[in-house]
Amino acid sequence: MENISKILSSREISSIVRIGDLMIPAYEEFPSFSQLGCVEHIDSVLGYAPEDDIKDLKLLLKSLSLLPDKAISGLVKIIAENKGFPEKIAGTLRLMDTGLRGIVFTLYYSGKTGKDYQGKNPLEIIDYSITRIPL
């Protein structure tokens, strides 16, 4: 995968795409996370994140890049269903879940697509648009 980010490496981007496809697979007319190509806009999501948060994200994504898909799938489930863990661990898992879901869903529902994507974006599929109401 070519590097599309000034913040994340190609390897880290690949981890985001793998996680994104686990969280948002293709369904009916909705494209999967990777099909949409929205990850090309990752810098617009991460551009204002604190440096320490970016450092932690990069470490997590590099670590995840070493795991096979089944292990990542299991980890994503554990992160989402963090019950039964001591609070120190559960708290960390909740932060990981919020951070990864935040990135994936923000990109997916941003209305932005990759340069090669030709279909409707999810907002168009659900016929959703934001209009400004004059104050």
C-alpha positions as CSV (number, residue, x, y, z in Angstrom):
1,M,0.0,0.0,0.0
2,E,1.4,3.4,-1.0
3,N,1.8,5.8,1.9
4,I,-1.1,8.2,1.8
5,S,-0.4,9.9,5.2
6,K,2.1,12.3,6.6
7,I,1.3,11.1,10.1
8,L,1.0,7.3,9.8
9,S,3.3,4.8,7.9
10,S,1.9,2.5,5.2
11,R,2.1,-0.4,7.8
12,E,0.0,1.6,10.3
13,I,-2.5,2.5,7.6
14,S,-2.8,-1.1,6.7
15,S,-3.7,-1.9,10.3
16,I,-6.4,0.8,10.2
17,V,-7.9,-0.7,7.0
18,R,-7.9,-4.2,8.5
19,I,-9.6,-3.0,11.6
20,G,-12.0,-0.9,9.6
21,D,-13.1,-3.9,7.5
22,L,-13.7,-5.9,10.7
23,M,-15.9,-3.1,12.1
24,I,-17.5,-2.2,8.7
25,P,-17.7,-5.1,6.3
26,A,-19.6,-4.7,3.0
27,Y,-23.4,-5.1,3.5
28,E,-26.0,-4.9,0.8
29,E,-25.3,-1.6,-1.1
30,F,-22.9,-0.3,1.6
31,P,-19.3,-0.7,0.8
32,S,-16.8,-2.0,3.2
33,F,-14.4,0.4,4.9
34,S,-11.6,-0.6,2.5
35,Q,-13.8,-0.4,-0.6
36,L,-14.8,3.1,0.2
37,G,-11.2,4.2,0.3
38,C,-11.9,6.8,3.0
39,V,-8.7,6.0,4.8
40,E,-7.0,8.3,2.2
41,H,-8.3,11.1,4.4
42,I,-6.8,9.8,7.7
43,D,-4.7,13.0,8.2
44,S,-7.8,15.1,8.3
45,V,-9.0,13.0,11.3
46,L,-5.6,12.8,13.1
47,G,-4.3,16.2,12.2
48,Y,-5.4,17.8,15.5
49,A,-4.7,14.9,17.8
50,P,-2.2,15.5,20.6
51,E,1.3,14.2,19.9
52,D,1.2,11.7,22.7
53,D,-2.0,10.2,21.4
54,I,-0.5,9.9,17.9
55,K,2.5,8.2,19.4
56,D,0.3,5.7,21.3
57,L,-1.8,5.1,18.2
58,K,1.2,4.4,16.1
59,L,2.5,1.9,18.7
60,L,-0.8,0.1,18.8
61,L,-1.2,0.0,15.0
62,K,2.4,-1.3,14.5
63,S,1.7,-4.0,17.1
64,L,-1.5,-5.0,15.4
65,S,0.2,-5.2,12.1
66,L,2.1,-8.2,13.3
67,L,-1.0,-10.2,14.1
68,P,-3.0,-12.4,11.7
69,D,-6.6,-11.4,10.8
70,K,-8.2,-13.9,13.3
71,A,-6.1,-12.5,16.2
72,I,-7.1,-8.9,15.2
73,S,-10.7,-10.0,15.0
74,G,-10.6,-11.5,18.4
75,L,-8.9,-8.5,19.9
76,V,-11.4,-6.1,18.4
77,K,-14.2,-8.2,20.1
78,I,-12.3,-8.2,23.4
79,I,-11.8,-4.5,23.2
80,A,-15.5,-3.9,22.4
81,E,-16.7,-6.3,25.1
82,N,-14.3,-5.4,27.9
83,K,-16.5,-6.8,30.7
84,G,-14.9,-9.1,33.2
85,F,-11.5,-7.5,33.2
86,P,-10.1,-5.6,36.2
87,E,-10.9,-1.9,35.9
88,K,-7.3,-0.8,35.0
89,I,-7.4,-3.2,32.0
90,A,-11.0,-2.5,31.1
91,G,-10.3,1.2,31.1
92,T,-7.4,0.8,28.7
93,L,-9.6,-1.5,26.5
94,R,-12.4,1.1,26.5
95,L,-9.9,3.8,25.4
96,M,-8.6,1.6,22.6
97,D,-12.2,0.8,21.5
98,T,-13.2,4.5,21.5
99,G,-10.1,5.6,19.7
100,L,-10.2,2.9,17.0
101,R,-14.0,3.2,16.4
102,G,-13.7,6.9,16.4
103,I,-11.2,6.9,13.6
104,V,-12.9,4.2,11.6
105,F,-16.5,5.6,11.8
106,T,-15.4,9.2,11.4
107,L,-13.7,8.3,8.2
108,Y,-16.5,6.1,6.9
109,Y,-19.3,8.6,7.5
110,S,-17.3,11.7,6.5
111,G,-18.7,11.7,3.0
112,K,-15.2,11.4,1.7
113,T,-14.1,8.6,-0.5
114,G,-10.9,7.3,-2.1
115,K,-9.8,8.5,-5.5
116,D,-10.7,5.2,-7.1
117,Y,-14.1,4.7,-5.5
118,Q,-17.0,5.1,-7.9
119,G,-20.1,4.3,-5.9
120,K,-22.3,6.2,-3.5
121,N,-20.8,7.1,-0.1
122,P,-22.7,5.9,3.0
123,L,-24.3,9.4,3.5
124,E,-25.7,9.3,0.0
125,I,-27.0,5.7,0.5
126,I,-29.0,6.7,3.6
127,D,-30.0,10.0,1.9
128,Y,-28.4,12.2,4.7
129,S,-27.1,15.6,4.2
130,I,-26.3,18.4,6.6
131,T,-27.7,21.8,5.8
132,R,-27.0,25.0,7.7
133,I,-29.9,26.8,9.2
134,P,-29.2,30.6,9.3
135,L,-29.1,31.9,12.9
